Amino acid sequence: MEDQSQPISSGVPQSPMQPIPQNNKKTGLIVGIVIAVVAVAILIIIAIVFLVSRIGGESGLRDVIDGTGSSSVTSSRQGRDNLISTGQSVTVDISNAFGDSHSATLRVDEVIRGTEALDFINSKMAGSIWEAQAPRDSDNEYLVVKITYTLNSVEGASQLTPARMRAYTGDFEAYPTLIAATFFNDTDFVRLGSRAIDVGETVTEFLIFEVEKADGRPVLSYESMMQDGSDGLWLKLY
């Protein structure tokens, strides 16, 4: 018997496959380009937000470096990448490797070099205690740094002896250690060497270093203990 059955039909007319119109291809390409552009824009925005947040955290000391900031800055940023200009005050919280924490305000007021420094040492600092001679190395000279220092607070104490101040070349090579220091305040005469400063007290401090005559960009570090200079305050001596 001949099979008279027919294929089951869905009732929907069948039509041969038609090619995708060219307009649809163009639309898909445009959509892909738009998605790629949006993705790139989002990445750029994320990068900008990240950079702004980084710069914002450093804006205090960046203003000092650029010379556009105020005369007094408060920041926790430390390290030799943030050099403080002469005449600019900076207030900073220091926590060193020994677990000591304190807050201080420093400002380099003046830098004296050469024969003027030698004359200043003998007339203002040493007095009748000793007479300073020119450095034995004829390529070196004395450098006197005048600093205004205020001790704002000390964790667990009421006094602090400022220490760990050192001069470096413009290439961050350490000079010999501090030769001498004196402190002034409203009641005391000159004192050679270090002394304890009370919380809330402001003193004028003079530091003596021996530096190379050819070095036009020496710097001073305060409470820096890392070999890479990533901690402590760093101040220009020029």
C-alpha positions as CSV (number, residue, x, y, z in Angstrom):
1,M,0.0,0.0,0.0
2,E,1.4,3.3,-0.9
3,D,2.1,5.6,2.1
4,Q,-0.2,8.6,1.7
5,S,1.0,10.4,5.0
6,Q,2.2,14.0,4.7
7,P,4.8,15.8,6.9
8,I,3.3,17.5,9.9
9,S,3.1,21.2,9.2
10,S,3.3,23.9,11.9
11,G,0.9,26.0,10.0
12,V,3.5,28.7,9.6
13,P,4.5,29.2,6.0
14,Q,8.1,28.2,5.4
15,S,10.4,30.5,3.5
16,P,13.9,30.1,2.4
17,M,16.7,31.8,4.5
18,Q,17.3,35.4,3.5
19,P,20.7,37.2,3.7
20,I,21.1,39.7,6.5
21,P,20.5,43.2,5.2
22,Q,23.6,45.4,4.9
23,N,21.9,48.0,7.2
24,N,21.8,45.5,10.0
25,K,25.5,44.8,9.6
26,K,26.3,48.5,9.8
27,T,24.1,48.9,12.9
28,G,25.9,46.0,14.6
29,L,29.3,47.5,13.8
30,I,28.3,50.9,15.1
31,V,26.9,49.3,18.3
32,G,30.3,47.5,18.8
33,I,32.2,50.7,18.3
34,V,30.0,52.5,20.8
35,I,30.4,49.8,23.4
36,A,34.2,49.9,23.0
37,V,34.3,53.7,23.3
38,V,32.2,53.6,26.4
39,A,34.5,50.9,27.9
40,V,37.6,53.1,27.2
41,A,35.9,56.1,28.7
42,I,35.0,54.2,31.9
43,L,38.7,53.1,32.2
44,I,39.8,56.7,31.7
45,I,37.4,58.0,34.3
46,I,38.6,55.3,36.8
47,A,42.2,56.3,36.1
48,I,41.5,60.0,36.6
49,V,39.6,59.4,39.9
50,F,42.6,57.3,41.1
51,L,45.1,60.0,40.2
52,V,43.0,62.8,41.8
53,S,42.7,60.8,45.0
54,R,46.5,60.3,45.0
55,I,47.3,63.9,44.3
56,G,44.7,65.1,46.8
57,G,46.4,63.2,49.5
58,E,49.7,64.9,48.7
59,S,48.3,68.4,47.8
60,G,49.7,70.0,51.0
61,L,53.4,69.3,50.2
62,R,52.9,69.5,46.5
63,D,51.8,73.2,47.0
64,V,55.0,73.8,48.9
65,I,57.1,72.2,46.2
66,D,55.4,74.3,43.5
67,G,55.6,77.5,45.5
68,T,51.8,78.0,45.2
69,G,50.8,77.0,48.6
70,S,50.4,79.0,51.8
71,S,53.3,79.6,54.2
72,S,52.1,76.9,56.5
73,V,51.2,73.4,55.6
74,T,49.9,70.4,57.5
75,S,50.6,67.0,56.0
76,S,51.5,63.5,56.8
77,R,53.4,63.0,53.6
78,Q,57.1,62.2,54.2
79,G,60.1,61.3,52.2
80,R,62.7,63.1,50.0
81,D,60.3,63.2,47.0
82,N,58.5,66.0,49.0
83,L,61.2,68.7,49.5
84,I,60.1,71.6,51.6
85,S,61.2,75.0,50.4
86,T,63.2,77.5,52.5
87,G,60.8,79.8,54.3
88,Q,57.9,77.4,54.3
89,S,56.5,75.9,57.5
90,V,55.4,72.3,57.7
91,T,53.6,70.6,60.5
92,V,53.9,66.8,60.5
93,D,53.3,63.8,62.7
94,I,56.4,61.6,62.9
95,S,56.4,57.9,63.9
96,N,59.8,56.4,63.8
97,A,61.1,52.8,63.9
98,F,61.6,53.0,67.6
99,G,57.9,53.5,68.2
100,D,58.3,57.2,69.2
101,S,55.5,59.5,67.9
102,H,55.4,63.3,68.0
103,S,54.1,66.3,66.1
104,A,56.4,69.2,65.2
105,T,56.4,72.3,63.0
106,L,59.7,73.1,61.2
107,R,60.8,75.9,59.0
108,V,64.2,76.6,57.5
109,D,64.5,80.4,57.9
110,E,68.0,81.0,56.6
111,V,71.1,79.3,55.1
112,I,74.6,80.8,55.5
113,R,77.6,79.4,53.7
114,G,81.3,80.0,53.2
115,T,83.3,82.7,54.9
116,E,80.0,84.3,56.2
117,A,79.2,81.0,57.9
118,L,82.6,80.8,59.5
119,D,82.3,84.4,60.7
120,F,78.8,83.7,62.1
121,I,80.0,80.6,63.9
122,N,82.8,82.5,65.7
123,S,80.8,85.6,66.4
124,K,77.4,84.3,67.2
125,M,77.6,80.6,68.1
126,A,81.0,79.6,69.5
127,G,81.8,82.9,71.2
128,S,84.6,82.3,73.8
129,I,84.0,78.5,73.8
130,W,86.2,77.8,70.8
131,E,87.4,79.4,67.6
132,A,86.4,77.6,64.5
133,Q,88.8,77.2,61.6
134,A,88.1,76.8,58.0
135,P,87.6,73.1,56.9
136,R,90.8,71.2,56.2
137,D,89.5,70.2,52.8
138,S,89.7,73.3,50.6
139,D,86.8,72.1,48.5
140,N,84.5,72.2,51.5
141,E,82.9,75.0,53.5
142,Y,80.7,75.4,56.5
143,L,76.9,75.7,56.2
144,V,74.8,77.1,59.0
145,V,71.1,76.4,59.0
146,K,68.7,78.6,61.0
147,I,65.5,76.7,61.8
148,T,62.4,77.6,63.7
149,Y,61.1,74.5,65.6
150,T,57.9,74.0,67.5
151,L,57.1,70.8,69.4
152,N,53.4,70.4,69.3
153,S,52.9,67.1,71.1
154,V,54.8,63.9,72.2
155,E,53.1,60.6,72.8
156,G,53.5,59.7,76.5
157,A,55.9,62.6,77.3
158,S,56.0,66.3,77.8
159,Q,59.5,66.9,76.3
160,L,61.5,65.9,73.3
161,T,65.1,66.4,72.2
162,P,65.2,67.0,68.5
163,A,67.5,64.6,66.8
164,R,68.3,62.8,63.6
165,M,68.9,66.0,61.5
166,R,71.4,65.4,58.7
167,A,72.6,67.2,55.6
168,Y,72.7,65.5,52.2
169,T,74.0,66.5,48.8
170,G,71.7,67.4,46.0
171,D,72.0,63.8,44.9
172,F,71.1,62.6,48.4
173,E,74.5,61.4,49.5
174,A,75.0,61.9,53.2
175,Y,77.4,64.5,54.5
176,P,79.3,63.9,57.8
177,T,77.2,64.1,60.8
178,L,76.1,67.3,62.5
179,I,79.1,69.3,63.8
180,A,77.2,71.4,66.4
181,A,73.8,72.9,67.2
182,T,72.6,75.7,69.4
183,F,69.2,76.7,70.6
184,F,67.7,80.0,71.5
185,N,64.4,80.9,73.2
186,D,63.1,83.9,75.0
187,T,64.9,83.2,78.3
188,D,68.0,81.1,77.6
189,F,71.4,82.1,76.3
190,V,73.1,80.0,73.6
191,R,73.3,76.3,74.4
192,L,75.7,74.1,72.4
193,G,74.4,70.6,71.8
194,S,71.0,69.2,72.1
195,R,68.5,69.9,74.8
196,A,65.0,68.8,75.6
197,I,62.2,71.0,74.3
198,D,58.8,71.2,76.1
199,V,55.6,70.6,74.3
200,G,54.2,73.9,73.1
201,E,57.7,75.5,73.1
202,T,59.1,77.2,70.0
203,V,62.9,77.6,69.6
204,T,65.3,79.0,67.1
205,E,67.9,76.4,66.2
206,F,71.2,76.8,64.4
207,L,72.9,73.7,62.8
208,I,76.4,73.6,61.5
209,F,77.4,71.2,58.7
210,E,80.4,70.9,56.4
211,V,79.4,70.7,52.7
212,E,81.1,70.8,49.3
213,K,81.5,74.2,47.9
214,A,80.3,73.1,44.5
215,D,77.0,71.7,45.9
216,G,74.3,74.2,45.1
217,R,71.4,72.1,46.2
218,P,72.0,70.5,49.6
219,V,69.0,69.2,51.7
220,L,68.3,68.5,55.3
221,S,66.5,65.4,56.6
222,Y,64.6,65.3,59.9
223,E,63.8,61.9,61.5
224,S,64.6,60.0,58.3
225,M,65.8,56.5,59.0
226,M,65.1,54.5,55.8
227,Q,68.0,54.1,53.4
228,D,65.8,55.1,50.5
229,G,64.8,58.3,52.1
230,S,61.1,57.5,52.0
231,D,60.4,58.6,55.6
232,G,60.9,61.8,57.6
233,L,60.9,65.4,56.5
234,W,63.3,66.7,53.8
235,L,64.0,70.4,53.6
236,K,65.9,72.4,51.0
237,L,69.0,74.2,52.1
238,Y,69.1,76.6,49.1
